[in-house]
Amino acid sequence: MNKGLLLCSSFLIYIMPAPKSHLRKHNPQIALAETLDKKFYNSIELLELSKEKLFAPSWQFVGDASVIVGENNLIPFTLLSGFLNEPLLLSKSENQELTCLSNVCTHRGNILITEPCKADKIRCRYHGRLFDCTGKFQSMPEFKEVKNFPEKSDSLHKIKLHQWMNLLFVSLTGKWKAKDMFTPMKKYLSFLEGRPLRHFASLSRDYEIDAHWALYCENYLEGFHIPYVHPGLNKLIDYGSYTTQTFKYAVLQTGFAKENALAFNLPEGHPDFGKKVAAYYFFLFPNLMLNFYPWGLSVNIVRPLSLNKTVINYLTYVFEETQAEAALMLDSVEMEDEEVVLQVQRGIRSRFYQHGRYSVTREQGVHHFHQLISSNLT
């Protein structure tokens, strides 16, 4: 008999079998914990589940405020194209209020804005429904006879928007509070506030890798591999003093500069005042990397496309154009990372590998990442 079927009172009832791709509970003690079972990286069901459980509540980088300071005040975009595929709209009203809205008409689901444009209203080109630039419903032709209309749901859904410096972030559900994401970053980087970050398009690019998205994040979340994988970076960063801190939904790795390497000029009162910090590597769960250097910022957005294919959007921002050359080293570091991630992708398919253990002193970030995945998917 099929275990998913049960005969009861002459009726055939289907009982959904328990999912086969569930994750085991993750041990919060790193010295006792095991890494994620390889089924996580090989399960389409868990990849689909992660859309709503890991990515929808997260805060995603959508660009800098300069995208909407020009003549256009309506900027459409797709959040995590190829994965979440959520149509959104950045809108600036006449009083300069910046809003993120659903870009889907509340009447029949038509996409409202397809190209950046300037307008004082948002009108659907399908049936003429009208909204103001904050998403509030205004009018609708041929709807006089409709009862209990309009309702709150007839206005465009507002998406949670957070701005720090000139950087913009959105969360589809807002379930995870912005303060839990950004407060640790502001603690260490508030001294940069007021310095405009300029997008340097010629140093921004996309990298596609045939590997699971989480493997790329795991590689990022530890400096354990630096002496073995990154000889050039290892000449600049003091591996012995490399530190990792974990927060509710974030991880901070701090790389300290060797004697002649470029370092931040930290003000008095800063947690690292008197130290030579070469880089602050901030990770916002589950897929966003904000790497701050004395010359600027490298934003890395890890965007899943399928179970074994990922795109990493590299966006380079500089404080001054004369400092842009310092970002050139990032390309060689990326190639070194991709090579080892591809080898791990091959390895996790082996019948002889199930899971591993953690270095207590070097893999706190990976352990925290796995704990967040496990707790949100189980």
Secondary structure, 3 states (H helix, E strand, C coil): CCCCEEEECCEEEECCCCCCCCCCCCCCCCCCCECCCCHHHHCHHHHHHHHHHHHCCCCEEEEEHHHHCCCCCEEEEEECCCCCCEEEEEEECCCCCEEEEECECCCCCCECCCCCECCCEEECCCCCCEEECCCCEEECCCCCCCCCCCCHHHCCCEEEEEEECCEEEEECCCCCCHHHHHHHHHHHHHHHCCCCCEECHHHCEEEEECCCHHHHHHHHCCCCCHHHHCHHHHCCECHHHCEEEECCCEEEEEEEECCCCCCCCCCCCCCCCCCCEEEEEEEECCCEEEEEECCEEEEEEEEEEECCEEEEEEEEEECCHHHHHHHHHHHHHHHHHHHHHHHHHHHCCCCCCCCCECCCCCCHHHHHHHHHHHHHHC
